[in-house]
Amino acid sequence: MSAHSFLTGKKVLLTREERDNIELADLIRKAGGKAVSIPMIGFRPRNLNEKENEQLANIEQYDWLVLTSKNGVDYFFRQVGDQTVLPKIAVIGAKTQKALKRYGFVPQFVPSQFVAECFVEEFIPVLSKESKVLVLKGNLARDLIAESLKGNGHICDEVILYENAMPEGSEEKLCEVIGNEQLDVLAFASSSAVRNFMQTVEKHMLQSFISNCVIACIGPVAQKTAEQYGLHVQVCAEPYTIEGLVTRLIDYRM
């Protein structure tokens, strides 16, 4: 732990999915902080229609498979099983890449920065005009990748594999913690977490309880969403990982 860590003695609200908060909580504790875990997001498989099931069953028709999250990786392999013949794979993010390797696959393309804008800019030059691409994502993911590829003349289909839902009990727990504890830092790793958090805060009129909190986001997309809700983001990760987020928090000076 850094002797000058900003996190020393600070209470940090973690809003990721429960299983994802475990690793981040450990990093927070090692940096001298106290992690308060209240997941603002949870996931469930989506019922696919006949066309979508057919697309996955005939995945060899595509030249590239794009996986935008580790959840997408997990839900994809739940659908296709241990199928070993896959198109070339592109991923966004180190965690997505790590999840893919657990299934025995290595991506052929990873962008230099883990955001959709960078992915599109660097991925399009890799494609040929005839390339067919399948993007697998969650229901709240942006359409930027597919729209950009189509706009560049490529065939690009999307399948929404999973849905985002706020975990049962999180709203009640969040209200209790915000009202009774002096939180110092609010940490967000996704726009979905920001939206669910702020909808709860606004519903129960808790704005005054978070007015002095440091707002930390894992990347510019979550930061933009937070700012749309009127939050002032003081910390943004670099690189866009939980490790990058904690490092920036350790070094933060108010």
ABEGO torsion letter per residue (X at the ends): XBAABAABGBBBBBABBAAAAAAAAAAAAAAGBBBBBBBABBBBBBBBBAAAAAAAAAAAABABBBBABAAAAAAAAAAAEABABBBBBBBBEAAAAAAAAAAGBBBABBBABBBAAAAAAAAAAABBAABBBBBBBBAABBAAAAAAAAAAGBBBBBBBABBBBBBBGAAAAAAAAAAABBBABBBBABAAAAAAAAAAAAAAGAAAAAAABBBBBABAAAAAAAAAAGBBBABBBOBBBAAAAAAAAAABBX
